[in-house]
Each structure stands twice: as C-alpha cells, then as structure tokens.
Amino acid sequence: MPPSPSSTGAGAASPSPSASASASASDPTPSWWDSVSQARSRIQALSSILPPAASHDVAALADSDRPARALLRSPAAYAALSDALRAGGGADDPACHWLYDTLLSADPDLRLAALAFLPLLAALYLRRLPPELPSSLSGFEAVLLAVYSSEAKNRQGKPVLVQVPDLSVPSLYHTPASSPSSKSPRRPQPPPIPPPQATPVVGVLSPPLEPQAAVKSTKRAGIIGVAFEAYYSKISQMPAASKVDACNAVAAWAGQYCKCRFELDDKELEEEEGESLGSVSPMSSEADNGKELEEELARMRINGDSSGRRNCHEEYDKEARVPLPWELLQPVIRVLGHCLLAPLNPVEVRDAAADAIRAVYARACHDLVPQAILASRSLIELDKSARKAAKAAEAAASGAIVAAGTAGSTASSSRPSSKPNTPSKQRKPDTLLVSK
C-alpha cells in the first residue's frame, strides 16, 4: 500500500493534479485497469445496441480477463455487429457510432476490434453508391475518415518509401559477377578500384496524406486504400472471418467472372494431362488425366465449368463492380497476399483469397494494368506452388505411414508361431558324462 501523505516527511510533497495530467498526456497508453474498464464499458455499449438474442453472448465477454481481446476473437460478436452494419450505414446508425467511438479509443486492442470490420464496411459502402439520400451513408464515411485521420496522424506528413537494392553492389547475400580481364604474369596487377557508391533507388509506396474533412468522389479510392493499409499493418491479429470478408469484397469489386480467371489454371491442367498421357493405360479415358488437379480446383471453388461461370461478353454485376485505381488496388493485393500465403491462415481464408486473386488477375488483364497483372499472376503462381508442395508432403506422409504399417506386418509374420497358452522354457545346456 502506498504511504499516505501524513506518514511522509515534511520535505516530501504529493504531485499536483497538473503534473499527473501532463504525465498521463505524455503516455497515451492506458494502464491495465483503465484498459479493462474501458473495454468493459465498450462491450456493454455494444450489447445494448444488438438484438436480445446476441446481446447476452456479447455482454458475457466483459467478464473475461482481457475483454478487448475476447471481443476481437469472438465469432458471435463479429456476426452480430456485421448484421447490424448490413442494416445500417446512416448518420444515426448506432453500429457506426460504436465503431467510430471505439476507433478513437486509446486501447490498441479495442482499436483492433473495430478495425476488423473495415473490409465489410468498405464493401457495403461501395456497393450502395450512389446513395439514395445524402445522409444514408454518412455513418460509413465517418468511420472511414476516422481510420484515415488516424493513419495520417501516425505518418506525420511523411510518405511511405521502399528502397530497392542495387544488385551491382556486393552485399551479405551476393557478389556481383566481375568482368573478365586479361592478367599478365610479368606485371603485378594494380589494386582493384572500389566501385562507386551506388545511389539507392527509392520508390514511393504511399504518398504523404492530406487531411480530409469529407469523402469526396475524387478522393474516395485513396481514403479507402489508406484504410486498407492500416488494416494490413494489423492483419496478422485479425480474425479469420474478417479476412474472408476482405477477400470476398475484393472479388466483388473486381467483378470479373469470365474464363480469363482460370487461364493459368487451365495451362497447369494441360501440362498435367500431357505428362500423364504416357503413364496411363490405353483402357483409361482422357477424363482421368489430371483428375487430382481438377478435384483440388473444385475444392477451392474456383474452377467453375470448362468455360468459366460467365462469358467475357456478358453483363457484369454493376452493383458490386467498382473502379480499381492503383491507390486502392495496391493495398488490397497486399491483403490478398497475406491471406493466400500466411501459414497460420485456415483453409477457408486461403480459398477465398485464391478466388479473389484470380478475379483481380482477370480484371487486370481486361483493363490492361501491368502492375496488377504482374502482382496477381505472381500470387497465383505462388499459390499453385504452395498447394503442390502441401499435396506432395501429404502424399509423402501417407506413404510413410503405409510403409511403416507394411514393415510392421512383415516383421510380425516372420516371427515363429507358438501356442498362446504354452509358456516357453529355457533349454538347459547339454552336459557330457565322462567315465573315469
């Protein structure tokens, strides 16, 4: 227990309220008890705006030791608030008010719990454009602006840069190939001249952010793209349902459901069929060639039929298909890359990302966007390689199990048979009797 002011010496003085306020202002991270109290109050506020069927389960999260983390990982809370967002979006929507207030919280876990709903909110917002009434989407725009303003404050007016290494300069991992030179054995060679210092190649990943007071049509894609950059920075802590919503949103925005999505998969299938033609018997039909790959694509839900779900000349879903400038496409491709290749993601997240990246590839091929074609094609090839490696490892593991079982059965069959109820006796050594 801390000493009371009367028990301290005369020279000791208690800190003034202004000093304690300045100390708390310098450290924006709340203490453990403050964060728990704030998380419990936010959970109670959320349970009050949900239907009675879901409010009880959400209110029970306040009794955990880490209520904000429990809220982030609760499938019931995510489903209940998602349903509330689908039915709202206006200026008076209590779900949008709750997200906005939670994003302004000082607790990082609470901000994560609110940021997890960004993909769903962005998908609902873009799908309902243009709004029927000016204020029908104000709640969604307020949440997007809150995420944008927080990211702009964190960057402090500086761009996000990436430095591309110069391969002509030796590094820890490589040595550049030197040009062949004629060496004379009679004359000593002069010491090598060190190469000039290479100028680093710097690329702008994201430009400096300007303050925005409203979501204008010319700035809409940039604001949502910055919000997805903030989402990507915390994506390793996001629940699986949020990642699936992000993948479904990108697939709907691309809106390219033609056979171009399966161009790379069709090439893979043709290669598999060509390699297996020499190994199959004449009695087997051509439909059996590449059957395992077809089953894998069917499990991923991306194969459709042989001509794709839709023809390239058919009308698209105009309600979901949106313009995809690079400022929006770049961060969502990075999100898809994590969902596709992160080893801890569940199968449903990887399958949703595989579907989305193929839709993005088809859209990029139709719109002739070289950056998107290169990025999406690379992710598709990496996805195919990862699935092949996983399939080979699974086949090797099953083969090892079968081999171990066969070896065990062979060893047991080679043992001499004996009656089960007859105990075996040790044989005494033979003794020779010698007469004297």
C-alpha positions in Angstrom: 0.0 0.0 0.0 1.5 3.4 -0.9 2.2 5.7 2.1 -0.4 8.3 3.0 0.6 12.0 2.7 0.6 12.3 6.6 3.1 9.5 7.0 5.6 11.0 4.6 8.2 13.5 5.7 7.8 17.3 5.8 10.0 17.7 2.8 8.0 15.3 0.6 5.2 16.8 -1.4 2.5 14.9 -3.3 2.4 15.5 -7.1 0.0 18.2 -8.2 -3.0 17.4 -10.4 -1.5 19.3 -13.3 1.7 17.3 -13.1 -0.2 14.0 -13.1 -2.3 15.2 -16.0 0.8 16.1 -18.0 2.4 12.7 -17.2 -0.7 10.9 -18.4 -0.9 13.0 -21.5 2.7 12.2 -22.4 1.9 8.4 -22.2 -1.2 7.8 -24.2 -1.2 4.1 -23.5 -3.7 3.4 -20.6 -2.8 1.3 -17.7 -4.1 -2.3 -17.4 -7.0 -1.4 -15.2 -8.0 1.6 -17.3 -7.9 -0.5 -20.5 -10.0 -3.3 -18.9 -12.6 -0.8 -17.6 -12.8 1.0 -20.9 -13.1 -2.3 -22.8 -15.9 -3.5 -20.5 -17.8 -0.2 -21.0 -17.4 -0.5 -24.8 -18.7 -4.1 -24.6 -21.7 -3.1 -22.6 -22.4 -0.3 -25.0 -22.2 -2.8 -27.9 -24.5 -5.3 -26.2 -27.1 -2.5 -25.7 -27.5 -1.9 -29.5 -27.6 -5.6 -30.5 -30.7 -7.8 -30.7 -31.5 -9.7 -27.4 -30.5 -13.0 -29.0 -26.9 -11.8 -29.4 -26.6 -9.2 -26.6 -26.3 -11.8 -23.9 -23.3 -13.6 -25.5 -21.6 -10.3 -26.2 -22.2 -9.0 -22.7 -20.6 -12.1 -21.2 -17.3 -11.1 -22.9 -16.9 -8.3 -20.3 -16.2 -10.8 -17.5 -13.0 -12.1 -19.1 -9.5 -11.1 -18.0 -8.8 -9.4 -21.4 -12.2 -8.2 -22.6 -10.9 -6.3 -25.6 -9.0 -9.4 -26.9 -12.0 -11.6 -26.2 -14.2 -9.2 -28.2 -11.8 -9.4 -31.1 -11.8 -13.2 -31.2 -15.5 -13.7 -30.6 -17.3 -15.1 -33.7 -20.7 -14.3 -32.1 -19.8 -10.6 -31.6 -18.4 -10.3 -35.2 -21.5 -11.9 -36.7 -23.9 -9.8 -34.6 -22.2 -6.5 -35.4 -21.9 -7.5 -39.1 -25.6 -8.0 -39.3 -26.2 -4.6 -37.7 -23.9 -2.9 -40.2 -25.7 -4.5 -43.1 -28.9 -3.0 -41.9 -27.4 0.4 -41.2 -24.9 2.9 -42.5 -26.7 6.2 -42.0 -25.8 9.2 -39.8 -27.9 7.9 -36.9 -26.7 4.3 -37.1 -25.7 3.1 -33.6 -23.4 0.5 -35.0 -21.4 3.1 -36.9 -21.4 5.3 -33.8 -19.9 2.5 -31.8 -17.2 1.8 -34.4 -16.3 5.5 -34.6 -16.0 5.9 -30.8 -14.1 2.6 -30.5 -11.6 3.7 -33.1 -10.8 6.8 -31.1 -10.0 4.7 -28.0 -6.5 4.7 -26.5 -6.6 1.0 -26.0 -4.9 -0.8 -29.0 -6.9 -4.0 -28.6 -10.1 -2.0 -28.8 -9.0 -0.3 -31.9 -8.2 -3.7 -33.4 -11.7 -5.0 -32.6 -13.1 -2.0 -34.5 -10.6 -2.2 -37.4 -11.6 -5.8 -38.0 -14.9 -4.6 -39.5 -13.3 -2.3 -42.1 -13.4 -4.8 -45.1 -17.2 -5.4 -44.6 -17.9 -1.7 -44.0 -16.0 -0.7 -47.2 -17.7 -3.4 -49.2 -21.2 -2.3 -48.1 -20.3 1.4 -48.6 -19.0 1.0 -52.2 -21.9 -1.3 -53.1 -24.5 1.3 -52.1 -23.0 4.1 -54.1 -24.5 6.5 -55.2 -26.7 6.9 -52.1 -30.4 7.4 -52.3 -30.2 10.2 -49.7 -27.2 12.4 -48.9 -27.0 11.2 -45.3 -27.8 7.5 -45.9 -24.0 6.6 -45.9 -22.7 9.2 -43.5 -22.1 6.6 -40.8 -19.8 4.6 -43.1 -18.0 7.7 -44.3 -17.4 8.8 -40.7 -15.7 5.5 -39.8 -13.6 5.6 -43.0 -12.5 9.1 -42.2 -11.6 8.1 -38.6 -9.3 5.4 -39.9 -7.8 7.7 -42.5 -7.2 10.5 -40.0 -5.5 8.2 -37.5 -3.2 6.9 -40.2 -2.4 10.4 -41.4 -1.5 11.4 -37.8 0.8 8.4 -37.4 2.7 9.2 -40.6 3.2 12.9 -39.6 3.0 14.1 -43.2 5.8 11.7 -44.5 5.4 9.3 -47.4 5.9 5.6 -47.1 9.1 4.7 -49.0 10.7 1.5 -50.1 14.4 1.2 -51.0 15.2 -1.1 -53.9 18.7 -2.6 -53.5 21.3 -2.2 -56.3 22.5 -5.6 -57.4 25.7 -4.2 -58.9 27.0 -3.6 -55.4 28.1 -6.6 -53.3 26.1 -7.4 -50.2 26.0 -10.0 -47.5 24.0 -12.3 -49.7 25.6 -12.0 -53.2 28.7 -11.0 -55.1 28.2 -9.4 -58.5 29.9 -11.1 -61.4 33.1 -9.3 -62.4 34.0 -8.7 -66.0 36.8 -11.0 -67.4 40.2 -9.2 -67.7 43.5 -10.4 -69.1 46.0 -10.9 -66.3 49.7 -10.6 -67.3 52.1 -12.9 -65.3 55.0 -10.5 -65.7 53.5 -7.3 -64.4 51.8 -7.1 -61.0 48.2 -6.1 -61.1 47.3 -2.8 -59.5 45.0 -2.9 -56.5 41.3 -3.1 -57.5 39.4 0.2 -57.6 36.5 0.1 -55.3 33.2 0.6 -57.1 31.5 4.0 -56.7 28.9 4.4 -54.1 25.6 3.4 -55.7 22.7 5.8 -55.4 19.8 4.0 -53.7 16.7 3.6 -55.7 13.8 4.7 -53.6 10.2 4.1 -54.5 7.1 5.8 -53.0 4.8 3.1 -51.6 2.3 5.6 -50.4 2.4 9.4 -50.8 2.0 11.9 -48.0 -1.5 12.1 -46.7 -3.5 15.3 -46.8 -6.2 16.0 -44.2 -9.7 15.2 -45.4 -12.9 16.5 -43.9 -15.3 14.6 -46.2 -15.2 11.6 -48.6 -15.3 13.2 -52.0 -15.7 11.2 -55.1 -12.2 12.1 -56.3 -10.6 11.1 -53.0 -12.8 8.1 -52.2 -10.4 5.4 -53.6 -7.4 7.0 -51.8 -9.2 7.1 -48.5 -10.3 3.5 -48.7 -6.9 2.5 -49.8 -5.2 4.2 -46.8 -7.8 2.5 -44.6 -6.8 -0.9 -46.0 -3.1 0.0 -45.5 -3.9 0.5 -41.8 -5.8 -2.8 -41.9 -2.8 -4.6 -43.5 -0.5 -3.3 -40.8 -2.5 -5.3 -38.2 -3.7 -8.2 -40.4 -1.8 -10.8 -38.5 -4.0 -10.2 -35.5 -7.3 -10.1 -37.4 -9.9 -12.9 -37.0 -10.5 -15.3 -39.9 -14.0 -14.0 -40.6 -12.6 -10.5 -41.2 -10.0 -11.9 -43.7 -12.7 -13.8 -45.5 -14.8 -10.7 -45.8 -11.8 -8.8 -47.2 -11.3 -11.4 -49.8 -14.9 -11.5 -50.8 -15.0 -7.7 -51.0 -12.1 -7.6 -53.4 -13.5 -10.4 -55.6 -16.8 -8.5 -55.8 -15.0 -5.2 -56.6 -13.1 -6.9 -59.4 -16.3 -8.4 -60.7 -14.5 -10.3 -63.5 -16.2 -13.7 -63.6 -15.1 -14.8 -67.1 -13.0 -17.7 -68.1 -9.9 -15.5 -68.0 -9.7 -16.2 -64.3 -8.7 -19.8 -65.0 -6.2 -19.1 -67.7 -3.2 -20.0 -65.5 -5.0 -23.0 -64.0 -6.0 -24.3 -67.5 -2.4 -24.2 -68.5 -1.4 -26.2 -65.4 -4.2 -28.7 -66.2 -3.0 -29.1 -69.8 0.6 -29.7 -68.6 -0.6 -32.3 -66.1 -2.6 -34.1 -68.8 0.3 -34.0 -71.2 2.7 -35.5 -68.6 0.2 -38.3 -67.6 -0.6 -39.4 -71.1 2.4 -41.6 -71.3 1.9 -43.2 -68.0 -1.8 -44.2 -68.2 -3.0 -47.4 -69.7 -4.9 -47.4 -73.0 -8.1 -48.5 -71.3 -8.2 -45.4 -69.2 -10.1 -42.4 -70.6 -8.8 -38.9 -71.1 -11.1 -37.7 -68.3 -9.0 -39.5 -65.8 -5.9 -37.5 -66.7 -5.3 -34.6 -64.3 -8.2 -35.8 -62.1 -6.4 -34.9 -58.8 -5.8 -31.3 -60.0 -9.5 -30.9 -61.0 -10.6 -32.1 -57.6 -8.2 -29.6 -56.0 -9.6 -26.8 -58.1 -13.2 -27.9 -57.3 -12.4 -27.9 -53.6 -11.1 -24.3 -53.9 -14.3 -23.3 -55.6 -12.5 -21.5 -58.4 -12.8 -24.0 -61.2 -16.4 -23.5 -62.3 -17.1 -25.2 -65.6 -14.8 -25.5 -68.6 -15.8 -22.2 -70.0 -16.0 -20.2 -66.7 -19.0 -19.1 -64.8 -19.7 -16.2 -67.2 -18.7 -15.4 -70.7 -16.4 -12.4 -71.3 -19.1 -10.6 -73.3 -21.9 -11.0 -70.7 -23.0 -8.1 -68.5 -21.3 -7.8 -65.1 -22.7 -7.2 -61.7 -22.7 -3.4 -61.8 -23.8 -3.1 -58.1 -20.6 -4.7 -56.8 -18.0 -3.9 -59.6 -16.2 -0.7 -58.9 -13.3 1.2 -60.5 -10.0 -0.1 -59.1 -7.2 2.6 -59.4 -3.8 1.6 -58.3 -4.0 3.5 -55.0 -6.8 1.1 -54.0 -5.6 -2.0 -55.8 -2.1 -2.0 -54.3 -3.1 -2.3 -50.6 -5.9 -4.9 -51.3 -3.4 -7.0 -53.3 -1.1 -7.0 -50.3 -4.0 -8.1 -48.1 -4.7 -10.9 -50.5 -1.1 -11.9 -50.5 -1.2 -12.4 -46.7 -4.5 -14.3 -46.8 -3.1 -16.5 -49.5 0.4 -17.3 -48.2 0.4 -16.9 -44.5 1.0 -20.3 -43.0 -1.4 -19.9 -40.0 -4.4 -18.9 -42.0 -7.2 -21.5 -42.1 -8.3 -23.2 -45.3 -11.4 -21.0 -45.8 -9.2 -17.9 -45.8 -6.8 -19.3 -48.4 -9.6 -20.5 -50.6 -11.3 -17.1 -50.5 -8.1 -15.4 -51.3 -7.4 -17.8 -54.2 -10.8 -16.9 -55.7 -10.3 -13.2 -55.2 -6.8 -13.0 -56.7 -7.9 -14.8 -59.8 -10.8 -12.3 -60.2 -8.3 -9.5 -59.8 -6.0 -11.1 -62.4 -8.8 -11.3 -65.0 -9.9 -7.7 -64.3 -6.3 -6.5 -64.7 -6.0 -8.4 -68.0 -9.2 -6.7 -69.3 -8.2 -3.3 -68.0 -4.5 -3.7 -69.1 -3.0 -2.7 -65.8 0.6 -4.0 -65.9 1.3 -3.6 -62.2 -1.8 -5.6 -61.2 -1.2 -8.3 -63.9 2.4 -8.8 -62.6 1.4 -8.9 -58.9 -1.7 -11.1 -59.3 0.0 -13.5 -61.6 2.9 -13.9 -59.2 0.5 -14.6 -56.3 -1.4 -17.2 -58.4 1.9 -19.0 -59.2 2.9 -18.9 -55.6 -0.5 -20.3 -54.6 -0.2 -23.1 -57.0 3.4 -23.9 -55.8 2.3 -23.9 -52.2 -0.6 -26.2 -52.9 1.6 -28.6 -54.8 4.1 -28.7 -52.0 1.4 -29.3 -49.4 -0.1 -32.1 -51.6 3.3 -33.7 -52.1 4.1 -33.5 -48.3 0.7 -35.1 -47.6 1.3 -37.9 -50.1 4.8 -38.5 -48.6 3.4 -38.6 -45.1 0.7 -41.1 -46.1 3.2 -43.2 -48.0 5.5 -43.3 -44.9 2.6 -44.4 -42.7 1.7 -47.2 -45.2 5.3 -48.3 -45.4 5.6 -48.4 -41.6 2.4 -50.5 -41.4 3.7 -52.9 -44.0 7.0 -53.2 -42.3 5.3 -53.9 -39.0 3.1 -56.6 -40.5 6.0 -58.2 -42.3 8.0 -58.4 -39.1 5.1 -59.9 -37.1 4.5 -62.5 -39.8 8.2 -63.6 -39.8 8.2 -64.4 -36.1 7.9 -68.2 -35.2 4.4 -69.2 -34.2 3.9 -70.6 -30.7 0.9 -71.6 -28.8 -0.5 -68.7 -26.8 -1.2 -70.6 -23.6 2.0 -72.6 -23.5 4.8 -71.0 -21.6 8.2 -71.2 -23.1 11.0 -72.8 -21.0 14.6 -72.1 -21.2 16.7 -75.0 -22.6 19.3 -76.3 -20.3 22.8 -76.6 -21.7 23.9 -80.1 -22.7 26.3 -81.9 -20.3 28.6 -84.7 -21.4 29.2 -87.5 -18.9 32.8 -88.8 -18.9 33.5 -92.1 -17.2 36.6 -92.3 -15.0 
